[in-house]
């Protein structure tokens, strides 16, 4: 499942949008991070796609999201936990890459 698939189905992004009452300063950076993480995960050789690799990607790209974009540190870490759980569950379950070889 690619990030575009996630967007089309509205599964995760709708959930993110509905999951908090705060304004959307963090939505675009989170979406960009999810897209980058998803792309890099699927570009890696299948034998390297592990929960550790995925957590390393999440750690690397989540730090690009300014904490000031959130109403509180609680909101920041709550969304980090929810996004991490979602990516771990979804990407590890769907190991087959949706990216096409050119």
C-alpha positions as CSV (number, residue, x, y, z in Angstrom):
1,X,0.0,0.0,0.0
2,X,1.5,3.3,-1.0
3,X,0.9,6.7,0.6
4,X,-1.3,7.5,-2.4
5,X,-3.4,4.4,-1.7
6,X,-3.7,5.5,1.9
7,X,-4.8,9.0,0.7
8,X,-7.3,7.6,-1.9
9,X,-8.9,5.4,0.7
10,X,-8.9,8.2,3.2
11,X,-8.1,5.7,5.9
12,X,-5.3,7.3,7.7
13,X,-5.4,11.0,6.7
14,X,-9.0,11.3,7.6
15,X,-8.2,9.7,11.0
16,X,-5.3,12.2,11.5
17,X,-7.6,15.1,10.6
18,X,-10.3,13.9,13.0
19,X,-8.0,12.8,15.8
20,X,-7.3,16.2,17.2
21,X,-9.1,19.6,17.5
22,X,-6.0,21.7,16.9
23,X,-5.4,23.7,13.8
24,X,-3.5,22.0,10.9
25,X,0.0,23.4,11.3
26,X,1.3,19.9,11.7
27,X,-0.8,18.1,9.0
28,X,1.3,18.9,6.0
29,X,4.6,18.1,7.7
30,X,3.2,14.8,9.0
31,X,1.9,13.9,5.5
32,X,5.3,14.7,3.9
33,X,7.0,12.6,6.6
34,X,4.6,9.7,6.0
35,X,5.2,9.9,2.2
36,X,9.0,10.0,2.6
37,X,9.0,7.1,5.1
38,X,6.7,5.0,2.9
39,X,8.7,5.6,-0.2
40,X,12.1,4.9,1.4
41,X,10.7,1.8,3.1
42,X,9.5,0.3,-0.2
43,X,12.7,1.3,-2.0
44,X,14.8,-0.7,0.4
45,X,15.5,-4.4,-0.5
46,X,12.8,-6.6,0.9
47,X,15.2,-8.4,3.2
48,X,16.1,-5.0,4.9
49,X,12.4,-4.0,5.5
50,X,12.1,-4.6,9.2
51,X,10.5,-2.9,12.2
52,X,13.9,-1.6,13.2
53,X,14.5,-0.1,9.8
54,X,11.0,1.5,9.8
55,X,11.5,2.9,13.3
56,X,14.8,4.4,12.2
57,X,13.0,6.1,9.3
58,X,10.3,7.4,11.5
59,X,12.9,8.8,14.0
60,X,14.8,10.5,11.2
61,X,11.8,12.1,9.5
62,X,9.7,12.9,12.5
63,X,12.4,15.2,13.7
64,X,11.8,17.4,10.7
65,X,8.3,18.3,12.1
66,X,8.6,21.3,14.3
67,X,7.3,20.7,17.8
68,X,5.9,24.3,17.8
69,X,3.3,23.1,15.2
70,X,1.5,21.2,18.0
71,X,-0.6,22.7,20.8
72,X,1.4,20.7,23.4
73,X,4.1,18.1,23.8
74,X,1.4,15.6,24.7
75,X,-0.2,16.1,21.3
76,X,3.2,15.9,19.6
77,X,4.0,12.5,21.3
78,X,0.5,11.2,20.9
79,X,0.6,11.7,17.2
80,X,4.1,10.3,17.0
81,X,2.8,7.1,18.7
82,X,-0.3,6.9,16.5
83,X,1.7,7.5,13.3
84,X,4.4,5.0,14.3
85,X,1.8,2.3,15.2
86,X,-0.1,2.9,11.9
87,X,3.1,2.7,9.8
88,X,4.5,-0.3,11.6
89,X,1.2,-2.2,11.3
90,X,0.5,-1.1,7.7
91,X,3.9,-1.2,6.0
92,X,5.1,-4.4,7.7
93,X,1.9,-6.2,6.8
94,X,2.1,-5.0,3.2
95,X,5.7,-5.9,2.4
96,X,5.1,-6.1,-1.3
97,X,6.3,-2.8,-2.9
98,X,3.7,-0.8,-4.8
99,X,6.5,1.0,-6.5
100,X,7.0,0.1,-10.1
101,X,10.4,-0.8,-11.6
102,X,11.2,1.4,-14.6
